[in-house]
Amino acid sequence: MKERLLLVVAVAVFAAIAFPFAHDLYVRARVMHRLDPVLSEQDRYAFREWNGDPMSFVKSLNARCELVHGPDADACAPYRLVQE
């Protein structure tokens, strides 16, 4: 009985530790899938090296796009769609 309880506790601790990492990988994959057609090779590399939240990277891309093309430009639509 004691071994089973320890096993349940160990699995629960592992799940609690692994969940944030798995969630981050899932969000990164979803963001990369949505943005892959519009990203340059340099942006792809920057995203792979990005240590922060994936959505903050998308916000920075959107801000850069709005600086170049102006607010609410059609060229920035893919970035806004990913943020939703």
Secondary structure, DSSP 4 states (H G I P E B T S, - for coil): -HHHHHHHHHHHHHHHHHHHHHHHHHHHHHHHHHHTTT--HHHHHHHHH--S-HHHHHHHHHHHHHHHH-TT-GGGHHHHHHH-
